[in-house]
Amino acid sequence: MPKRVLVIGAGFAGLAAATSLADKGYDVTLLEKNSIAGGRARVFQAEGFTFDMGPSWYWMPDVFETYFARFGKKPSDYYKLVRLDPSYTVVFGPNEAVDLPAGLDNLEVLFEQIEPGSGLRLREFLKQAAYKYEVGMNKFVWKPSRSVTEFMSLKLLYDVTRLDVFQSFATHARKFFTHPRLLEIIEFPALFLGATPENTPAMYSLMNYAEMALGTWYPMGGMHEIVKAMVSLAQEKGVKILLNQTVQKIDIFKSKAHRVVTSEGIFEADVVVAGADYNHVETSLIDSVNRNYDDSYWKTRVMAPSSLLFYLGVNKRVPRLQHHNLFFDEDFKLHAQEIYETPRWPTKPLFYASAPSKTDPSVAPEGCENLFLLIPVAPDLTDDESTREYYFDLIMDRLETYVGEDIRSHLVFKRSYAHSDFKQDYNAFRGNAYGLANTLRQTALLKPSLKNKRVNNLFYTGQLTVPGPGVPPSLISGLVVADEVAKEFS
């Protein structure tokens, strides 16, 4: 009789873990708190619009290829990918914007126009970033990080010396570029990694390689198409997905199956894989004697940003916007400091505007625009309605100035989403949106362990454990934990 596995949480990590374990022959049931799978990548419809609720950037297409290939499939079996060109637009002011073109040759031309000599330097910067991507994404992130011996080979030690883990992203970038516009373009991924560029390891230039060399893509129909594909594959492998199952307790038994109590029933399992928020599982679902980490540990964790989001349905088309638009028309350093160093609601925030209807007519009624606005903010802030409205008007003033047209009077739908919603929907620790910050002291072995240290058959997966936050790392996290379960319970 196959061992029974319960996976808690149908986000990317939970779906990946469940599918992989079912493929290995386990009897897998996946329990999801919400009424739809996907975790932060859920979707909703309103007034004829389809809104992706969370992730909107499709980077690292090779990771998705690798995932589906494990099961003899391809992404194209489930959804159609298109490469965006331009990849995105960076707005520096009402009359100053830079489109980042697809293709390295075009990027080199753009950089050369902004700063003579920087085209060739971009080539060298990305050559080094390519090595970091190869080592980081194809070697290190696939390690379960349960023992230092995993990293003890001479080849890996040599690789580490070339990853620039002890040099800051800011210092590294300034070896290649001096123009402030280019530096902001190069450093923008750091805004979501969990620290200022000065405190982010230079190894994360691998993100620049991902966006510039591998490209920015979009699955037609929206990012939730990835979730639908994963759900379909999971069910094909025999995973039983049960929705509206709020887990209330995990009863740990040393010598027999665990018992998981939900709002809808009681389940027993030989192995439990928790893809829900790690801190929530430890503090609310299991007894304190079985926790990996106490409250003092969690208080010292450095979090990546949370977000204030707005989903807008506009009854007309909005000019000047591309699919992805980064509004860097205020002080980058000030905003980063107010996220990471002196956490507070930002004084003059940068923000991101996505208009997927520019690429995909299916996400908005004909002649309308689907807008998704995001302000990265510090976690653990109080987000009352008046605060949300203040920031909505603040960024809409700038957005309307840039496009040269009124938008607010053309809204037919508006919804906001912030810290309290992340806590309500995902039990998110400190209302986080992205997980743990990618700092040197929270990397690999220094992340929360994927296995419970006191209970032999309780594992963790997702953005608060290895390898880290983001859609591709979460996919990898699910596969890695499934392999660890199989090693111990084959």
C-alpha positions, 0 to 999 in steps of 0.5 A: 500500500503506497504511503499517504502524503498530505500537502498543505497549500496549493501554491506553486511549491505545494502543487510541484511537491504533490505532483512529484510525489504522486509521480513517484507512487505516493497517495497524495492529497493536497489541501487548499485553504482558498476556493481556488488553487494557486496561492498568491497566483490566484485569479478573479473576474469582475465586470468582464476583466480577468485579474491575476492577483499576484505574480505578473513577470514570467522570467526564467522560462528554462525552469518551467521547461525543466519542471514540465519535462520531469513529467514528459510534458512541455509548457506549450502543452498547456499554454501559449508563451509570447516574448514581450518586446519591449520587455518593459518600460522605465519611466523617469519622468512625465517626458522621459521613459526608456523602453528595454528592448528584447534581444541583447544586440538591441540592449547594447545599442540602447546602453551605448546611446545612454552612456558611450562605451557601456554597450560592450561593458553590458556584454561583459556584465551579462557574461559574468551574470550568465555564469552566476545564473548557471551555477546559482539556478542549475546547481545551488538552488537544487540543493536541500541545504540540510548539511554543509557537506552538500557544498563541500566539493572543490568544484562548488567551492571554486564556483562560490569564489566566482559568484561575488557573494561577498561583494555588494550589488551596488559596488559590482554594478558601478564597475561597469556603469556610471550613468544614473539611469543605467544604474537604476535599470540594472539595480531595479530587481534588487528592490524586490530581493529584500535589501538595498543594492548596497546590502544585496550580494552581487551574485544576484546579477543573475537576475539581470541575466534572467531578464535581459538574456532569457527574456520577459514572457507572458502566458496568454490568458494570464499567469494563472494559466501556469497554475491551471496547467500544474493543477491539470498535471497534478490531477493527471498524476492522481493528486486529490486536490481539496479546496476550502480546507482551512487547516486548523491543527496538525496532530503529531504522533511519533509512532503512527500517522499524523492527523491533520484537522481542517475546517471540513474534516480529519485526514491522516497521513504518513508524511505531511508537507507544509506548503503553507506559510512556514511561521504559521505552521510552526506557531499555529498548527503544531505544538510548540515542542515540535517547532523548529524555531522559536519566536525570537528566531522569527523576530530576527528574520529579514523580510522581502517587501510586502505590497500595496496592490490595486486592480483596476478596470478602465472603460477605455484604452490607456495610451503610452503604457506598455505591458510592464511599466516601472515608475522610477520618477522618484528617489530610488534610494529613499524608497529602498531605505523606507522599505528595508532600513527605516520601515515605514509607509514611503514618502515618495514611492516608486511603483509598477504598472502592468497593463496585460490587456496591451498583449492579451485581449482576453483579460479585458472587454473590448476597448478597455484596459486591465491595470495592475498597480503595485507599490513595494512597501515594508512588511508589518505596516498598518494598511487602513482604508485611508492609507490605501486611498492616499497612495492610490491618489498619489500614484494615479496623479503621476500615472495620469500625468505620464499618459496625458489622460484622465483615468479615474473617472473611467474606472468601472472596477477597483479593488485594493490589496495589502498586508491585512489581505495577505495575512487573511488569505495566506496567513502571511508572516508579517503580511509579507508578499515575497517571503524572506529577503535574499541576504547573505545571512539568509541563504542556503543553510541559513534559511529555515530548514525544509525538514522538521528537526524533531519530527521525522515525517514533517517537511516544509516547502515554499518561499520561506524555506529553500531555495527562496521567494519567487515563482521559479524558486517555489517550483524548485522548492516543491521538487526538492522537498519531494525528492527528500521525502522519497529518499527517506520514505521510499 
